[in-house]
């Protein structure tokens, strides 16, 4: 079997058109993970909504409440500044306390309602391979929310802290300088760790299977709504498949199955 059966040997410079929702667990993940996709959708005149789920307060220790509030405001302003660089408008902040995010029916229903209200057709969310608890909780919440929305809503997983097994490679060579500019907006986070260097390393590595003229790439694992309705059975043997299988076969998933069944019966 050829290598291209396992990883793309071509990169796209276009993405599916429609109304786009980018879900970020913390202020900065929307840029580190998928700034290129955001810029591409903006260039296609797609509607782009960005929702940052947690307040990002746990990145450092705060001596008092006032310090914590100021830090949260700083992180939000950094995302707003980066948003101007990327050109999509202003992000929305849900303000859930950092490192307390859980996949539960309240969060899933909130996501479902948002997707329906905004008529979203494509959702970007962290990969289910992410190890940060907020990243992972948002990832599996997005999987279930998109599954509930049906076959007309698609899901695209992006990578931040853990490489995924991509089925889409987006050429961001011509957008790389703007992505760097957007990443540099997160002064508070770059003071803790040189995340931009890590992300640029990953984006460079993603060009491994591509022509030499492609120097920067973002990797995504894209699923259509119908595949999620069929519980990923046609995704093939990848790390995402194994992780999704673990989610669907977990004790918590089985225990909440009656709630999902009731939801499917009584939903309007």
MIDRENDO-355200 format. One line per 4 residues: their letters; for each residue z, x, y negated of C-alpha. Coordinates in Angstrom, 2 decimals. Each point is the difference from the previous one (the first is absolute). Example, Ala and Ser with C-alpha at 12.3 -4.5 7.8 and 13.67 -1.06 7.14 Angstrom:
MIDRENDO-355200
AS	7.80/12.30/4.50  -0.66/1.37/-3.44;
//
This chain:
MIDRENDO-355200
XXXX	0.00/0.00/0.00  -0.93/1.35/-3.44  2.63/0.99/-2.56  -1.25/-2.68/-2.39;
XXXX	1.30/-2.58/2.47  3.53/1.07/-0.98  -0.28/0.83/-3.70  -2.70/-0.74/-2.60;
XXXX	-2.64/2.65/-0.57  -1.23/-1.76/-3.12  1.83/-1.06/-3.16  -0.58/-3.08/-2.06;
XXXX	-0.23/-0.19/-3.77  0.30/-3.81/-0.06  2.65/-2.42/1.23  -0.02/-3.71/0.89;
XXXX	-0.19/-2.10/-3.15  2.50/-2.73/-0.79  3.48/-0.56/-1.36  2.17/2.99/0.88;
XXXX	3.77/0.31/0.39  1.63/3.43/0.23  3.54/-0.04/1.39  2.10/3.07/-0.79;
XXXX	3.51/0.53/1.35  1.02/2.17/-2.99  -1.37/0.85/-3.45  -2.53/2.80/0.73;
XXXX	-1.11/-1.00/3.52  -2.83/-2.06/-1.43  -1.41/3.17/-1.56  0.80/2.60/2.65;
XXXX	-1.26/-2.29/2.75  -3.03/-1.78/-1.39  -0.85/0.92/-3.58  -3.60/0.61/1.04;
XXXX	-0.32/-3.45/1.53  1.47/-1.57/-3.12  -2.49/1.82/-2.22  -2.88/-0.93/2.29;
XXXX	0.93/-3.69/-0.05  0.32/0.10/-3.79  -3.46/1.58/-0.23  -1.33/-2.85/2.17;
XXXX	1.52/-2.52/-2.46  2.38/-1.28/2.68  3.26/-1.62/-1.01  2.82/2.46/0.82;
XXXX	3.67/-1.01/0.14  2.66/2.63/0.68  3.47/-1.05/1.10  2.75/2.63/0.25;
XXXX	2.65/-1.40/2.30  3.17/2.10/-0.52  1.62/1.46/-3.10  -0.25/3.61/1.21;
XXXX	3.61/0.64/-0.94  1.02/1.89/3.16  -2.13/3.07/-0.68  2.99/1.67/-1.64;
XXXX	3.75/-0.45/-0.48  1.19/-1.84/-3.13  3.34/0.73/-1.66  0.31/-3.53/-1.38;
XXXX	-1.73/-3.37/-0.34  -1.61/0.81/-3.34  -1.55/3.14/1.47  -1.40/-2.00/2.91;
XXXX	-1.51/-2.64/-2.30  -1.61/2.67/-2.16  -1.43/1.70/3.08  -1.52/-3.25/1.24;
XXXX	-1.57/-0.58/-3.42  -1.38/3.55/0.02  -1.65/-0.48/3.37  -1.51/-3.31/-1.05;
XXXX	-1.37/1.54/-3.19  -1.55/2.82/2.02  -1.84/-2.55/2.15  -1.15/-1.86/-3.13;
XXXX	-1.32/3.22/-1.52  -1.81/0.85/3.24  -1.44/-3.51/0.05  -1.67/0.65/-3.35;
XXXX	-1.57/3.15/1.43  -1.34/-1.93/3.00  -1.10/-2.91/-2.20  1.30/-3.00/1.94;
XXXX	2.48/-1.42/-2.51  3.75/-0.20/0.55  1.92/0.03/3.29  2.47/-2.71/0.94;
XXXX	3.51/1.05/1.01  2.02/-2.03/2.50  3.08/2.18/-0.45  1.49/-0.09/3.51;
XXXX	2.61/2.74/0.34  -1.47/3.22/1.35  0.68/0.63/3.72  1.13/-3.59/0.63;
XXXX	-3.45/-1.45/0.71  -0.14/-2.04/3.19  -2.75/-1.81/1.82  1.28/-3.56/-0.04;
XXXX	-1.41/-3.45/-0.46  0.94/-0.12/-3.69  -2.06/3.09/-0.82  -2.88/-1.06/2.24;
XXXX	-0.12/-3.47/-1.57  0.09/1.50/-3.48  -2.95/2.21/0.87  -1.90/-2.90/1.59;
XXXX	0.53/-2.18/-3.07  -1.14/2.79/-2.30  -3.13/0.63/2.05  -0.88/-3.69/-0.06;
XXXX	0.82/-0.49/-3.67  -2.16/2.94/-1.09  -2.70/-0.77/2.59  0.25/3.52/1.36;
XXXX	-2.64/1.08/2.51  1.08/3.61/0.64  3.56/1.34/0.20  0.88/3.70/-0.15;
XXXX	3.36/0.93/1.54  1.66/3.09/1.47  -0.89/0.93/3.55  2.24/-1.12/2.86;
XXXX	0.26/3.71/0.84  2.11/0.69/-3.11  3.54/1.19/0.72  1.74/-0.87/-3.29;
XXXX	1.89/-3.25/0.73  -1.35/-1.78/-3.10  -3.57/1.09/0.78  0.30/-1.21/3.58;
XXXX	1.68/-3.30/-0.93  -2.76/-0.75/-2.51  -2.68/1.02/2.49  1.08/-2.42/2.73;
XXXX	0.69/-2.73/-2.58  -3.56/0.38/-1.27  -1.36/-0.18/3.55  1.73/-3.31/0.59;
XXXX	-0.80/-1.41/-3.46  -3.71/0.74/0.39  0.06/-1.36/3.55  1.45/-3.28/-1.27;
XXXX	-2.65/-0.23/-2.70  -2.80/-0.11/2.56  -3.36/1.59/0.52  -1.10/-0.08/-3.66;
XXXX	2.58/2.59/-1.05  -0.35/3.63/1.10  2.49/2.87/0.16  -0.53/3.66/-0.84;
XXXX	2.79/2.43/0.87  0.40/3.15/-2.06  1.83/3.25/0.71  2.72/1.74/-2.01;
XXXX	2.67/1.77/2.03  -1.65/-0.10/3.42  -3.72/0.43/0.76  -1.59/-3.03/1.63;
XXXX	-3.04/-0.24/2.26  -2.64/-1.20/-2.51  -3.00/-2.16/0.69  -1.12/0.13/-3.64;
XXXX	-0.38/3.13/-2.11  -0.43/-0.51/-3.75  -1.70/2.82/-1.90  2.08/0.55/-3.15;
XXXX	-1.66/3.27/-1.03  -1.22/-1.45/-3.31  3.38/-1.67/-0.63  2.21/2.94/0.92;
XXXX	0.79/1.14/-3.54  1.09/-3.50/-0.99  2.16/-0.25/3.10  1.64/3.32/-0.94;
XXXX	0.61/-1.33/-3.51  1.55/-3.17/1.39  2.23/1.93/2.40  1.20/2.22/-2.84;
XXXX	1.41/-3.10/-1.71  2.89/0.00/2.50  1.99/2.74/-1.70  3.32/-1.18/1.44;
XXXX	-1.26/0.22/3.58  -1.94/3.23/-0.35  3.22/1.60/-1.25  1.55/-0.80/3.39;
XXXX	-2.93/1.02/2.22  -3.60/1.08/-0.58  -1.41/-3.17/1.50  -3.33/0.45/-1.77;
XXXX	-0.57/3.26/1.88  0.69/-1.73/3.31  -2.29/-2.90/-0.80  -2.80/2.27/-1.18;
XXXX	0.37/1.97/3.22  -0.36/-3.18/2.02  -2.98/-1.18/-2.08  -1.66/3.39/0.49;
XXXX	0.66/0.00/3.75  -1.58/-3.45/0.31  -3.38/1.60/-0.87  0.13/2.02/3.26;
XXXX	-2.69/-2.06/1.76  -2.18/-0.45/-3.09  -2.72/1.98/-1.80  1.13/2.96/-2.11;
XXXX	-0.90/-1.89/-3.19  2.90/-2.39/0.67  3.20/1.71/-1.12  2.54/-2.83/-0.20;
XXXX	0.42/-3.11/2.14  2.51/-2.80/0.54  0.46/-1.30/3.53  0.58/-3.67/0.86;
XXXX	0.42/-2.11/3.09  -1.69/-3.29/-0.78  0.48/-3.17/2.02  -1.69/-3.31/-0.54;
XXXX	2.02/-3.20/0.07  -1.55/-1.17/3.22  1.15/3.16/1.81  3.54/-0.62/-1.18;
XXXX	-0.25/-3.57/1.23  -0.85/1.46/3.40  3.00/2.35/-0.21  -1.95/3.26/-0.32;
XXXX	-1.41/-0.20/3.54  -3.38/1.38/-1.09  1.24/2.90/-2.14  -0.43/2.67/2.64;
XXXX	2.43/2.67/1.16  1.45/1.50/-3.19  3.47/0.81/-1.28  -0.13/-3.16/-2.11;
XXXX	-0.76/-2.06/3.11  3.00/1.45/1.79  2.29/-0.61/-2.95  -1.25/-3.55/-0.53;
XXXX	0.52/-0.61/3.71  3.58/1.22/-0.36  0.54/-2.37/-2.93  -1.42/-3.03/1.79;
XXXX	2.02/0.77/3.15  3.27/0.80/-1.74  3.13/-2.08/0.49  0.07/-1.05/-3.67;
XXXX	-3.62/-1.19/0.18  0.74/-2.07/3.10  3.14/-1.47/-1.53  -1.88/-1.13/-3.10;
XXXX	-2.90/-1.46/1.99  1.40/-3.58/-0.21  0.13/0.29/-3.79  -3.61/1.13/-0.11;
XXXX	-1.00/-2.84/2.33  1.77/-2.55/-2.23  -1.70/1.52/-3.01  -3.42/-0.38/1.62;
XXXX	0.74/-3.63/0.92  1.34/-1.17/-3.35  -1.93/2.16/-2.46  -2.12/-1.91/-2.49;
//
